[in-house]
Amino acid sequence: MARMFGTDGVRGIANEELSPLLAMQLGQAGAYVLTRENRHRPTIMVGCDTRISGDMLAYALMAGICSVGANAIYVGVIPTPAIAYLTRKYKVEAGVVISASHNPMEFNGIKFFDGNGYKLPDALEDEIEALIKSGMKGVRFPDGSGIGRIKTRTDAREEYINHAVQSVPVDLSGVKIVADCAEGAAFYTSVEALRQLGAKVVPIHNMPDGTNINANCGSTHMEELQARVVFEKANVGLAFDGDADRLLAVDENGKVVDGDQIMAIVGAHMRKKGKLKNDTIVVTVMSNLGFFQFGDRENIHLEKTKVGDRYVLERMREIGASLGGEQSGHIIFLDENTTGDGLLSALHLLEVMVETGKPLSELSQIMTVLPQALVNAKVPNHRKDHYMEYPEIAEAVRKLESDFAGQGRVLIRPSGTEPKVRVMIEGTDKEQIEREARKLADLIQNLLV
C-alpha cells in the first residue's frame, strides 16, 4: 500500500481521496502524536490557502484536534511560511496548513509543522499514519470540559508581514514590480509587504474566488507575467504559487529567472557580505549543471540532496547552512524562517538589485542555464516507485548516459505528490534532449500503465 504522506504532506482530490473524514482523522492522530508529552492542554494553529475546499477540510481537521482534547487556532487564508513562522512566535505545539501548493483547484493537502516550525520527519508522519490505520488504538477521547476549543485570529497575516519587512528592510522606493499572486495565499501579504517597503506594485491574479487558484497563473504559468512586465516597463516580475512558499522571477526584458538563478544571485551577494554560512548552498539533484559550474567558479560549495524542500531543510540543519532550495523556487533562508518562503525570497532578490544598482537581466548572468527537458509519465500511484525494475528502462537510461559522454545527464524520479514519474534530461542540444525525454517518458508510461 502506498504511503499516505508524500514529500509535502497528504494530498488528493478534495472530497474524494482527501475527505473530511480523513482530515478529521489526521487532526486526531496528528494532535495526539505531536502533543502527547504535554502536561497542559496543547494548541495547534491551522491555516489554509484560497481553495474552496479549505474551510471544509480545516474545520474537519480542527474537529479532530478538539476531539482528543487539544485546542485549535484558526487563522484562515495565509501563506504556508506564515504558519511555520507563527507556530514558533505564538509558542503553540504544532501548525497545520491546508493546501495543495501549485496543484489545480480540485486538489488539496494537509501538512504539519512541529512546534519549532519544521516539517515533520518521515518517522513522525509514519506514526500518525499508523495510528489512523489502527483505528486510533490507545487514544483517549475526552468528554465534558476535556474537549478542545477553536479560536479564530484575524491578525496573523499582519504579524507575518511585519516579520518579513523587518527581516529584509530594503528600501524599494522607485522600484516597479508586477506581482502574480496565483489567486492564492499571497494575494494580500506579498502585495502589502512590497508596498510597505515603498515599491510601486502592479498586482495580478490577486482576486481569489476559491476556484481560480493556480489557473493559468503564478509560478507554474509565467507567460502573462512575462508579457505584463514588459508592457508595464517594470523592473521585475514576481511569481508566487498557491500557498506562497515558492518564488520565480521575471527580469525587465520578460525573461524567466528560476530558483537556481535566484539562489546564485542572492548566495553570491550573501557571501560577499559574510552572511553565507560555510560558503555553502544546499540544493537538490535537479539543480541545473550550470549552477554547479557557478559554484566552482565562485568558490561556493553546493551540497546536494534528493528532491523535496524538506530534504534540503534537513541537510541545512545538519551542516548549519543559511541558504538552500530548489530550481522550482522553494528557497529557504534558515536564519529567518524554517521553510520555503516566497516573500522572503522576493525581498532578498530585490535587496541585491537595490544594493548593486544592477538590473535583474545582468544579475542573472552570474550562471549559465544549460537546457533541461522535463517530461511527466502518467502512471498509477502504486507503481510509480518501481520504474527501475524494468530492464528496458534501465538499458535506455544507460545508453543515453553513454551517448552524452559527460556532457549531459538523465534523472528519473517519482512525483511525491502526483501519480507521475518525472523524466529530466539535461544537455547542450535542446532539441535532442526534448526528443529523448519524450521517448523515455513514453517508454515508462507504456510499461507501467
Helices and strands as residue ranges (DSSP letters): E 10-13, H 20-35, E 43-48, H 54-67, E 71-77, H 80-89, E 94-98, E 107-114, H 122-133, G 144-146, E 150-152, H 156-167, E 176-180, H 186-196, E 200-204, G 218-220, H 223-232, E 236-240, E 247-250, E 256-257, H 259-272, G 277-279, E 280-284, H 289-298, E 301-305, H 309-319, E 323-325, E 331-333, H 342-356, H 360-363, G 364-366, E 372-378, G 381-383, G 387-389, H 391-404, E 409-414, E 420-426, H 430-448
